[in-house]
């Protein structure tokens, strides 16, 4: 990633968890969420690497829109009403 001009942000290791369903005859997996900034080519190279890595069962690379970078989601409390509607 760094060789292609990208930068690695936070790496959140969730640890070993039980999978929702068996995947390649495995019942557990080690979850990691990593944030990075890079050009599309570097992301494509990372995707290719993860597809070819036998120890990676599944991965997902998501692009965060430029408008959302640096913004935090408002933490407005959500209340349930007797009818089941959600109101902020």
C-alpha positions as CSV (number, residue, x, y, z in Angstrom):
1,X,0.0,0.0,0.0
2,X,2.7,2.5,1.0
3,X,4.8,1.6,-2.0
4,X,2.0,2.8,-4.3
5,X,1.7,6.1,-2.5
6,X,-1.2,5.1,-0.1
7,X,-1.4,5.7,3.6
8,X,-2.7,3.3,6.2
9,X,-5.1,4.7,8.8
10,X,-6.5,2.9,11.7
11,X,-6.4,-0.9,12.0
12,X,-9.1,-2.3,14.3
13,X,-8.5,-6.0,15.1
14,X,-11.8,-7.5,16.2
15,X,-10.2,-10.9,16.9
16,X,-11.5,-14.4,16.4
17,X,-15.3,-14.7,16.0
18,X,-17.8,-17.4,15.0
19,X,-18.9,-17.0,11.4
20,X,-22.6,-16.7,10.7
21,X,-22.4,-19.8,8.5
22,X,-19.7,-22.2,7.5
23,X,-17.3,-20.9,4.9
24,X,-14.7,-23.1,3.2
25,X,-15.3,-25.6,6.0
26,X,-14.4,-23.0,8.6
27,X,-16.6,-22.0,11.5
28,X,-14.4,-19.2,12.9
29,X,-12.6,-16.3,11.4
30,X,-10.3,-13.5,12.5
31,X,-11.9,-10.1,11.8
32,X,-9.9,-7.0,10.9
33,X,-11.2,-3.5,9.8
34,X,-8.5,-1.3,8.2
35,X,-8.8,2.2,6.9
36,X,-6.5,3.4,4.1
37,X,-6.2,6.2,1.6
38,X,-4.9,5.3,-1.8
39,X,-5.3,5.7,-5.6
40,X,-7.7,3.3,-7.3
41,X,-4.8,1.2,-8.7
42,X,-3.4,0.6,-5.2
43,X,-6.9,-0.5,-4.0
44,X,-7.2,-2.9,-7.0
45,X,-3.8,-4.3,-6.2
46,X,-4.8,-4.9,-2.6
47,X,-8.0,-6.6,-3.8
48,X,-6.0,-8.9,-6.1
49,X,-3.7,-9.7,-3.2
50,X,-6.5,-10.6,-0.8
51,X,-8.3,-12.7,-3.5
52,X,-5.1,-14.8,-4.0
53,X,-4.3,-15.1,-0.3
54,X,-5.4,-18.6,0.8
55,X,-5.7,-17.5,4.5
56,X,-8.3,-14.8,3.6
57,X,-11.8,-16.3,3.5
58,X,-13.6,-13.1,2.5
59,X,-12.9,-9.4,2.2
60,X,-14.6,-6.2,1.2
61,X,-13.1,-2.9,0.1
62,X,-15.4,0.0,0.3
63,X,-14.9,3.6,-0.9
64,X,-16.0,6.3,1.4
65,X,-17.4,9.3,-0.5
66,X,-15.2,12.4,-0.3
67,X,-18.1,14.3,1.4
68,X,-18.2,11.9,4.3
69,X,-14.5,11.9,5.0
70,X,-13.8,13.8,8.2
71,X,-17.5,14.1,9.1
72,X,-19.0,12.3,12.1
73,X,-22.4,11.0,12.3
74,X,-24.7,12.9,14.6
75,X,-25.5,10.9,17.7
76,X,-29.2,11.8,18.1
77,X,-31.0,9.5,20.5
78,X,-33.6,7.4,18.8
79,X,-36.8,6.8,20.8
80,X,-39.4,4.1,20.1
81,X,-43.0,5.1,20.3
82,X,-45.9,2.7,21.3
83,X,-46.9,2.4,17.6
84,X,-43.4,1.2,16.8
85,X,-42.5,4.3,14.7
86,X,-39.0,5.8,15.3
87,X,-38.8,9.4,16.1
88,X,-35.7,11.5,16.7
